[in-house]
């Protein structure tokens, strides 16, 4: 079922969200009719986040209520991970599926890049390609460690190159985090050759992509000019390097200042609602959101409570990751499920917490949590009644 769920996300975002709605009704039915108690370190912060997003949008920007439900309530599909069954064979099949999907979609991705200048799969664009191929890269690395076959290492290099082709720094950082976290979780089982191979692949990707991007991307060109003293570091240069985020952040800070000066305590507590950049002054230069750095972006829309919920997710995920250790080669097969959420969270620091794929990453993470709580018999852990 996990493979099928991921497949819907690859095929169509509309289909995927329809499936998420069905899963939400299923989770609600289990909670209300069968009195099942859900477990998961992210459940409380996600509930807090959903309540704040819906209530602030309903109060201050009701025209965006549909978006609020999508960005808040849809994340509550998270507990569904507890109902998924995944033994070693199912996890192996899932990793095969991810690696094969990456290979099959690669010609389409390159074709669209050649034709339009933007890589894309069946839907989405730069960021979706970066996220999906980061996950595909983790799966190929898992299969390499599981089988010890050079083929999967070559596939890993291919997928890493695809991520760097997207030219999106959030995707590059998410991929680097995932592969380095993978090695960290291996602990003493990671040989020096494995670590050096990962570092070499990432450094090569960063160096080669930077050399290309300095010529074709104004952000990297500006950074190069600043580093080589061809240009002074002023607000204009900073804004160019940060893709306009400097000006967006300045507008966002003015919004927060006005709230403090006018004593808008409710707005400071729960935020101005989804896409509040459309009506606040000064308006966001990019439309609905003040996309700069996560604490500021989230605080404006969701206030102190919503930001608390988001940061709580980061802390809970980090705590779980620090305690997790790969105990055998079968655990390597869990890495795409465990690290997908991390790929998103690292990239979101400079974008936005919500993403259309976030419910999937949360479900996969919850499955890993449940498998870690599985009884000694090896039977999948079942939510308590």
ABEGO torsion letter per residue (X at the ends): XAAAAAAAAAABAAAAAAAAAAAAAAAAAAAAAAGBBBBEAAAAAAAAAAAAAAAAAAAABAAAAAAAAAAAAAAAAAAAAAABBBBAAAAAAAAAAAAAAAAAAAAAAAAAAAAAGBBBBABEBAAAAAAAAAAAAAAAAAAAAAAGBAAAAAAAAAAAAAAAAAGBAAAAAAAAAAAAAAAAAAEAABBAAAAAAAAAAAAAAAAAAAAAAAAABAAAAAAAAAAAGABBBBAAAAAAAAGGAAAAAAAAAAAAAAAAAAGBAAAAAAEAEBGAAAABOBBBAAEABBBBBAAAAAAAAAEAAAAAAAAAAAAAAAAAAAABBBABAAAAAAAAAAAAAAAAAAAAAABBABBAAAAAAAAAAAAAAAAAABBAAGBBBBBBX
